[in-house]
Amino acid sequence: MGFLVTTLIFVVIGFIASLCTRICFNQGPSKNLLHLTLVNTATTCCWMMWAIVYLAQMKPLIVPILSEE
């Protein structure tokens, strides 16, 4: 449940950031495309980082067992 809710939060934040970029930085078609690409890439990268950390905690790595020689 937490994964889905937080994913939806990231989608909403990305959508709001894209709208703000369209409204605040309206400088022409090529600049708008660059700004939207950067905003969407940043949102996706932040979500991926969060998802990797979140999912890594679900099944953590087992501590290696040292051999007693």
N, CA, C and O atoms as CSV, one atom per row, in Angstrom:
chain,resi,resn,atom,element,x,y,z
A,1,MET,N,N,0.821,-1.194,0.000
A,1,MET,CA,C,0.000,0.000,0.000
A,1,MET,C,C,0.865,1.257,0.000
A,1,MET,O,O,0.564,2.224,-0.701
A,2,GLY,N,N,1.940,1.241,0.788
A,2,GLY,CA,C,2.815,2.404,0.873
A,2,GLY,C,C,3.520,2.694,-0.441
A,2,GLY,O,O,3.734,3.854,-0.792
A,3,PHE,N,N,3.883,1.641,-1.169
A,3,PHE,CA,C,4.568,1.822,-2.445
A,3,PHE,C,C,3.652,2.516,-3.449
A,3,PHE,O,O,4.075,3.438,-4.146
A,4,LEU,N,N,2.413,2.078,-3.520
A,4,LEU,CA,C,1.458,2.655,-4.470
A,4,LEU,C,C,1.139,4.104,-4.114
A,4,LEU,O,O,1.098,4.965,-4.993
A,5,VAL,N,N,0.916,4.374,-2.847
A,5,VAL,CA,C,0.569,5.739,-2.426
A,5,VAL,C,C,1.713,6.699,-2.721
A,5,VAL,O,O,1.488,7.787,-3.252
A,6,THR,N,N,2.931,6.307,-2.384
A,6,THR,CA,C,4.067,7.190,-2.620
A,6,THR,C,C,4.340,7.346,-4.116
A,6,THR,O,O,4.754,8.419,-4.555
A,7,THR,N,N,4.118,6.309,-4.893
A,7,THR,CA,C,4.256,6.424,-6.342
A,7,THR,C,C,3.250,7.433,-6.896
A,7,THR,O,O,3.590,8.234,-7.766
A,8,LEU,N,N,2.038,7.397,-6.403
A,8,LEU,CA,C,1.033,8.373,-6.832
A,8,LEU,C,C,1.417,9.785,-6.403
A,8,LEU,O,O,1.159,10.743,-7.132
A,9,ILE,N,N,2.025,9.923,-5.237
A,9,ILE,CA,C,2.496,11.237,-4.784
A,9,ILE,C,C,3.569,11.756,-5.733
A,9,ILE,O,O,3.558,12.935,-6.085
A,10,PHE,N,N,4.492,10.900,-6.150
A,10,PHE,CA,C,5.518,11.319,-7.098
A,10,PHE,C,C,4.906,11.703,-8.444
A,10,PHE,O,O,5.375,12.645,-9.084
A,11,VAL,N,N,3.885,11.003,-8.878
A,11,VAL,CA,C,3.214,11.338,-10.133
A,11,VAL,C,C,2.551,12.713,-10.022
A,11,VAL,O,O,2.641,13.523,-10.944
A,12,VAL,N,N,1.897,12.970,-8.911
A,12,VAL,CA,C,1.241,14.265,-8.707
A,12,VAL,C,C,2.272,15.386,-8.642
A,12,VAL,O,O,2.069,16.445,-9.237
A,13,ILE,N,N,3.376,15.169,-7.926
A,13,ILE,CA,C,4.429,16.179,-7.839
A,13,ILE,C,C,5.029,16.448,-9.217
A,13,ILE,O,O,5.286,17.600,-9.568
A,14,GLY,N,N,5.253,15.395,-9.996
A,14,GLY,CA,C,5.779,15.570,-11.346
A,14,GLY,C,C,4.819,16.338,-12.239
A,14,GLY,O,O,5.240,17.173,-13.040
A,15,PHE,N,N,3.533,16.056,-12.103
A,15,PHE,CA,C,2.527,16.763,-12.899
A,15,PHE,C,C,2.466,18.238,-12.521
A,15,PHE,O,O,2.395,19.101,-13.396
A,16,ILE,N,N,2.492,18.529,-11.227
A,16,ILE,CA,C,2.464,19.919,-10.758
A,16,ILE,C,C,3.734,20.653,-11.194
A,16,ILE,O,O,3.667,21.804,-11.624
A,17,ALA,N,N,4.879,20.000,-11.087
A,17,ALA,CA,C,6.139,20.628,-11.514
A,17,ALA,C,C,6.130,20.886,-13.019
A,17,ALA,O,O,6.652,21.905,-13.473
A,18,SER,N,N,5.547,19.980,-13.795
A,18,SER,CA,C,5.450,20.191,-15.242
A,18,SER,C,C,4.548,21.374,-15.571
A,18,SER,O,O,4.859,22.169,-16.458
A,19,LEU,N,N,3.434,21.491,-14.858
A,19,LEU,CA,C,2.547,22.633,-15.080
A,19,LEU,C,C,3.227,23.947,-14.698
A,19,LEU,O,O,3.112,24.940,-15.416
A,20,CYS,N,N,3.931,23.951,-13.571
A,20,CYS,CA,C,4.644,25.166,-13.153
A,20,CYS,C,C,5.727,25.534,-14.162
A,20,CYS,O,O,5.962,26.714,-14.425
A,21,THR,N,N,6.373,24.541,-14.716
A,21,THR,CA,C,7.394,24.804,-15.725
A,21,THR,C,C,6.769,25.408,-16.978
A,21,THR,O,O,7.323,26.339,-17.564
A,22,ARG,N,N,5.622,24.886,-17.387
A,22,ARG,CA,C,4.934,25.429,-18.567
A,22,ARG,C,C,4.493,26.868,-18.347
A,22,ARG,O,O,4.568,27.691,-19.260
A,23,ILE,N,N,4.030,27.175,-17.127
A,23,ILE,CA,C,3.508,28.509,-16.848
A,23,ILE,C,C,4.643,29.516,-16.622
A,23,ILE,O,O,4.609,30.619,-17.166
A,24,CYS,N,N,5.635,29.143,-15.829
A,24,CYS,CA,C,6.672,30.096,-15.409
A,24,CYS,C,C,7.787,30.283,-16.435
A,24,CYS,O,O,8.351,31.372,-16.538
A,25,PHE,N,N,8.110,29.251,-17.184
A,25,PHE,CA,C,9.253,29.314,-18.095
A,25,PHE,C,C,8.820,29.120,-19.543
A,25,PHE,O,O,9.366,28.266,-20.241
A,26,ASN,N,N,7.866,29.887,-19.993
A,26,ASN,CA,C,7.354,29.774,-21.357
A,26,ASN,C,C,8.243,30.604,-22.279
A,26,ASN,O,O,8.007,31.800,-22.455
A,27,GLN,N,N,9.270,29.976,-22.872
A,27,GLN,CA,C,10.252,30.701,-23.677
A,27,GLN,C,C,10.334,30.209,-25.120
A,27,GLN,O,O,11.258,30.593,-25.837
A,28,GLY,N,N,9.439,29.408,-25.547
A,28,GLY,CA,C,9.482,28.899,-26.916
A,28,GLY,C,C,9.376,27.394,-26.917
A,28,GLY,O,O,9.569,26.763,-25.878
A,29,PRO,N,N,9.073,26.796,-28.066
A,29,PRO,CA,C,8.825,25.355,-28.116
A,29,PRO,C,C,10.030,24.502,-27.741
A,29,PRO,O,O,9.881,23.508,-27.030
A,30,SER,N,N,11.221,24.874,-28.207
A,30,SER,CA,C,12.372,24.017,-27.915
A,30,SER,C,C,12.797,24.138,-26.458
A,30,SER,O,O,13.193,23.144,-25.851
A,31,LYS,N,N,12.722,25.338,-25.887
A,31,LYS,CA,C,13.066,25.526,-24.471
A,31,LYS,C,C,12.052,24.824,-23.576
A,31,LYS,O,O,12.414,24.216,-22.569
A,32,ASN,N,N,10.765,24.915,-23.955
A,32,ASN,CA,C,9.729,24.252,-23.158
A,32,ASN,C,C,9.938,22.748,-23.147
A,32,ASN,O,O,9.783,22.106,-22.108
A,33,LEU,N,N,10.284,22.189,-24.284
A,33,LEU,CA,C,10.522,20.752,-24.359
A,33,LEU,C,C,11.708,20.354,-23.492
A,33,LEU,O,O,11.663,19.332,-22.808
A,34,LEU,N,N,12.764,21.151,-23.517
A,34,LEU,CA,C,13.932,20.873,-22.681
A,34,LEU,C,C,13.574,20.946,-21.206
A,34,LEU,O,O,13.963,20.070,-20.434
A,35,HIS,N,N,12.841,21.973,-20.801
A,35,HIS,CA,C,12.465,22.117,-19.399
A,35,HIS,C,C,11.567,20.968,-18.943
A,35,HIS,O,O,11.751,20.425,-17.854
A,36,LEU,N,N,10.611,20.605,-19.768
A,36,LEU,CA,C,9.723,19.496,-19.391
A,36,LEU,C,C,10.487,18.177,-19.315
A,36,LEU,O,O,10.227,17.352,-18.439
A,37,THR,N,N,11.422,17.985,-20.227
A,37,THR,CA,C,12.243,16.770,-20.193
A,37,THR,C,C,13.074,16.716,-18.915
A,37,THR,O,O,13.180,15.663,-18.287
A,38,LEU,N,N,13.658,17.840,-18.530
A,38,LEU,CA,C,14.454,17.873,-17.307
A,38,LEU,C,C,13.606,17.630,-16.063
A,38,LEU,O,O,14.021,16.901,-15.162
A,39,VAL,N,N,12.434,18.229,-16.008
A,39,VAL,CA,C,11.550,18.036,-14.857
A,39,VAL,C,C,11.099,16.585,-14.764
A,39,VAL,O,O,11.117,15.998,-13.682
A,40,ASN,N,N,10.697,16.006,-15.886
A,40,ASN,CA,C,10.243,14.615,-15.872
A,40,ASN,C,C,11.384,13.652,-15.550
A,40,ASN,O,O,11.176,12.664,-14.846
A,41,THR,N,N,12.577,13.927,-16.053
A,41,THR,CA,C,13.728,13.080,-15.749
A,41,THR,C,C,14.088,13.166,-14.269
A,41,THR,O,O,14.382,12.150,-13.639
A,42,ALA,N,N,14.065,14.371,-13.718
A,42,ALA,CA,C,14.381,14.536,-12.295
A,42,ALA,C,C,13.352,13.833,-11.419
A,42,ALA,O,O,13.713,13.187,-10.434
A,43,THR,N,N,12.079,13.953,-11.767
A,43,THR,CA,C,11.029,13.281,-10.996
A,43,THR,C,C,11.182,11.767,-11.080
A,43,THR,O,O,11.044,11.076,-10.070
A,44,THR,N,N,11.462,11.249,-12.253
A,44,THR,CA,C,11.640,9.808,-12.429
A,44,THR,C,C,12.855,9.293,-11.662
A,44,THR,O,O,12.800,8.233,-11.038
A,45,CYS,N,N,13.946,10.044,-11.711
A,45,CYS,CA,C,15.157,9.619,-10.992
A,45,CYS,C,C,14.949,9.637,-9.483
A,45,CYS,O,O,15.407,8.736,-8.780
A,46,CYS,N,N,14.255,10.665,-8.983
A,46,CYS,CA,C,13.961,10.709,-7.538
A,46,CYS,C,C,13.057,9.547,-7.138
A,46,CYS,O,O,13.269,8.928,-6.095
A,47,TRP,N,N,12.046,9.247,-7.964
A,47,TRP,CA,C,11.169,8.119,-7.663
A,47,TRP,C,C,11.943,6.801,-7.684
A,47,TRP,O,O,11.747,5.952,-6.815
A,48,MET,N,N,12.821,6.630,-8.675
A,48,MET,CA,C,13.594,5.387,-8.761
A,48,MET,C,C,14.506,5.218,-7.550
A,48,MET,O,O,14.633,4.116,-7.018
A,49,MET,N,N,15.137,6.301,-7.115
A,49,MET,CA,C,15.991,6.225,-5.933
A,49,MET,C,C,15.175,5.836,-4.707
A,49,MET,O,O,15.588,4.981,-3.924
A,50,TRP,N,N,14.015,6.466,-4.545
A,50,TRP,CA,C,13.159,6.126,-3.418
A,50,TRP,C,C,12.698,4.662,-3.519
A,50,TRP,O,O,12.719,3.942,-2.521
A,51,ALA,N,N,12.289,4.226,-4.696
A,51,ALA,CA,C,11.782,2.866,-4.877
A,51,ALA,C,C,12.863,1.829,-4.590
A,51,ALA,O,O,12.582,0.805,-3.967
A,52,ILE,N,N,14.088,2.076,-5.033
A,52,ILE,CA,C,15.180,1.129,-4.784
A,52,ILE,C,C,15.457,1.012,-3.293
A,52,ILE,O,O,15.626,-0.092,-2.775
A,53,VAL,N,N,15.502,2.148,-2.602
A,53,VAL,CA,C,15.754,2.119,-1.155
A,53,VAL,C,C,14.592,1.450,-0.434
A,53,VAL,O,O,14.809,0.651,0.477
A,54,TYR,N,N,13.369,1.763,-0.827
A,54,TYR,CA,C,12.192,1.176,-0.186
A,54,TYR,C,C,12.136,-0.340,-0.391
A,54,TYR,O,O,11.897,-1.091,0.555
A,55,LEU,N,N,12.355,-0.777,-1.618
A,55,LEU,CA,C,12.279,-2.205,-1.902
A,55,LEU,C,C,13.465,-2.975,-1.338
A,55,LEU,O,O,13.338,-4.159,-1.025
A,56,ALA,N,N,14.619,-2.321,-1.202
A,56,ALA,CA,C,15.778,-2.992,-0.621
A,56,ALA,C,C,15.558,-3.292,0.855
A,56,ALA,O,O,16.153,-4.228,1.387
A,57,GLN,N,N,14.725,-2.524,1.515
A,57,GLN,CA,C,14.452,-2.764,2.931
A,57,GLN,C,C,13.469,-3.902,3.142
A,57,GLN,O,O,13.364,-4.432,4.248
A,58,MET,N,N,12.746,-4.283,2.095
A,58,MET,CA,C,11.791,-5.380,2.236
A,58,MET,C,C,12.488,-6.726,2.382
A,58,MET,O,O,12.015,-7.601,3.108
A,59,LYS,N,N,13.607,-6.889,1.695
A,59,LYS,CA,C,14.374,-8.119,1.788
A,59,LYS,C,C,15.855,-7.736,1.854
A,59,LYS,O,O,16.546,-7.731,0.836
A,60,PRO,N,N,16.333,-7.418,3.052
A,60,PRO,CA,C,17.725,-6.968,3.163
A,60,PRO,C,C,18.708,-8.103,2.910
A,60,PRO,O,O,18.364,-9.280,3.016
A,61,LEU,N,N,19.923,-7.731,2.578
A,61,LEU,CA,C,20.973,-8.722,2.386
A,61,LEU,C,C,21.321,-9.376,3.711
A,61,LEU,O,O,21.309,-8.733,4.761
A,62,ILE,N,N,21.629,-10.659,3.648
A,62,ILE,CA,C,22.000,-11.387,4.860
A,62,ILE,C,C,23.459,-11.094,5.160
A,62,ILE,O,O,24.294,-11.041,4.257
A,63,VAL,N,N,23.755,-10.905,6.434
A,63,VAL,CA,C,25.122,-10.648,6.847
A,63,VAL,C,C,25.951,-11.886,6.569
A,63,VAL,O,O,25.533,-12.988,6.925
A,64,PRO,N,N,27.125,-11.741,5.938
A,64,PRO,CA,C,27.948,-12.910,5.651
A,64,PRO,C,C,28.419,-13.597,6.940
A,64,PRO,O,O,28.726,-12.944,7.938
A,65,ILE,N,N,28.465,-14.918,6.887
A,65,ILE,CA,C,28.921,-15.695,8.042
A,65,ILE,C,C,30.417,-15.964,7.866
A,65,ILE,O,O,30.839,-16.572,6.882
A,66,LEU,N,N,31.205,-15.505,8.829
A,66,LEU,CA,C,32.647,-15.711,8.777
A,66,LEU,C,C,32.989,-17.142,9.172
A,66,LEU,O,O,32.432,-17.682,10.127
A,67,SER,N,N,33.896,-17.743,8.439
A,67,SER,CA,C,34.338,-19.095,8.806
A,67,SER,C,C,35.390,-18.977,9.900
A,67,SER,O,O,36.251,-18.099,9.854
A,68,GLU,N,N,35.312,-19.865,10.878
A,68,GLU,CA,C,36.252,-19.840,11.991
A,68,GLU,C,C,37.355,-20.838,11.719
A,68,GLU,O,O,37.237,-22.006,12.087
A,69,GLU,N,N,38.423,-20.398,11.082
A,69,GLU,CA,C,39.534,-21.293,10.766
A,69,GLU,C,C,40.682,-21.057,11.695
A,69,GLU,O,O,41.713,-21.720,11.583
